[in-house]
Amino acid sequence: MSQDILSDVLRSVRLRGALFYIVSGNRTWAAEAPPSREIAASVMPDSEHVMEYHVVTQGSCWGAIVGESPVRLETGDVILLPQGDPHVVSSAPDLRGEATRTGPPGGKVDQLPFALHLDAVESGDASPDAPCDTRLVCGFLGCDLRPFNPLIATLPRLMHLRAAGNQGWIGEFMRYAVAESRNKRPGGEAMLERMSEMMFVDAVRRYVDGLPEDSAGWLAGMRDRFVGRALALLHDAPAQAWTVDELGRGVGLSRSALHERFQAMIGQPPMQYLASWRMQLGAGLLRGSSATIASIAQEVGYDSEAAFSKAFKRLVGVSPGAWRRFRNPERPPGTSPS
């Protein structure tokens, strides 16, 4: 068994980065972002859920969820907003600003990242080399929430990664992003997208490493000796006809002990988790393959198309066929219309 559960989930929920911009600030300034659901359709129309991040590449500033206490950000620090909360970055605590633009004036940009300059006197586009007190690299990450994304709900509203011990490839990401804003080259956007995804994974791993021993939730369960092994078994062979007894034998716990421990940490029983994960895998196959619904049902552990369709509709609210048509209007030939 070599299942990397976090990677498995990130692939399934289609984590991806997009749209980058460089913010520079002088004197007194503030940049505010609305809830991500209000801009998701314009910045990442293919994603159900959008998260924003900011990397301080020069100077210092403050970052906060609107209405919450701010955190001090120094050069090399990163903040991420996993739940898509409205937030503000500013030269001083408790400042508010107009909602940050998600593109240059007039909209379309030929190549990213673009630059945005803010100060007490003026606000507008500026050269990335213009003198400033503070500079940030900002961007977005998108993912799917449905049918089942166990990661996002277990993350905090604001994640603050301090620069200490974070000088490796994230430092390279900072330097590369600023260099790309000055001298754009072919493939630069794709590089930034992949690097932002790597930064997110690193942030999640560092968050897991810092969790108290008595923590609950999917991430805490992933590192638990027994629950983590149970999760790995389920992810390694989701189509297997698992029972709690068999899963318990696989992790070295009794049926009742595993059920209780899994429920306490993950928030649902093992078999309910398995059913949800099967629906997530099935949804991915419905979106990305031309396989029939009957063959997808078998691939994710159901004996019949009817059983899979019933379970899918119960969790998702629509039939597999309706899900496929909605997610992929140009349905590949040979797929079941049911």
C-alpha positions, 0 to 999 in steps of 0.5 A: 500500500503506497497511497498518498491520500492528500495527492489523491484528493488534490487530483480528484478535486482538480486543484489548479492555479490561475490569474496572477498579479503584482501589487505594489504599495506606497505610504498608506494603502489598502487592497480589499477582496470580496468573497471569492464566490462573487468573483469565481465566475470571472477569475476561474470559471471552471472551478466551483471554489476559489481561494486567494493567496498573497506572497510578500516579496518586499517590505511588510504589511498586514492581512486580515479577513474583513472584521477579524484581527489582522496578522503582520506579514513580513518579506517571504510570508504567505497568507492563503484564504481557503474558505474564500472569505472577504479580506484585506491587505494593507499598510497598517492594521484596520484599514479598508479599501475598495475591492481589488480588481481582478484584471487591468482596467478595461479587462483583457490582458495579453499575458500575466502577471499584470501589475497594480500600484496603490498609494495614498495619492494614486492608484493604477497600473505601474511598472513592476520596477517602480519604487515602492514600500511593499510588493506582493505576488497575488493569485488564485487557486481553484478546486471542485467541492462536489460531490465530495471534497474532504480537504477544504472544510478542514482548513482554517479560514486564514493560513499564515506561512511565515518566511522562516524555514521557507526559503527553498522553492517558495523563495524561487517562486517569489523571485520567478513571479517578480521576474516574470512580471518584468520580462514575460516569456512563453510558458510563464503563466503555466509555470506560475500556475504549477508553482502556486499549486505546489505552494498550496500543498506545502501550506497544507503539509505545514498546517498538518505538521502544526496541528495539536495532538488532540485535533480532529478532522480529515487532515488530523485523521490522515496522520493518525496511526489507525484512521490514517491507515484506514483512509489509505486502505479505502483510497488504495482500493475504493472498489473493494467490497469493504466492511468495517470488520475487514477494515478493522483487521487491516488497521489492527483495531476491533470493528467498534474501536475503528468505527468510534475512532474514525467517526470522532476524527473524520466526522462520519463512519468509514462506510459513509466516507467510502460511499462519498469517495466513490461518488467523487471518483465516479463524478470524475469519470463522468466528466473526463471519460467516455465510459458508460455509466454502467462501466463507471459503476463497476469501476467504483465498486457498485454491482449495477448501474441502478445501485450506483445511480441511486447512491449518486443521486442521493448524495449529489441531488441529480442522476449521473447522466444529468451530472455528465450533461451539466459538466460536459454539455458536449457529451462524448459519443458512446456515453449512456444518456441515462 
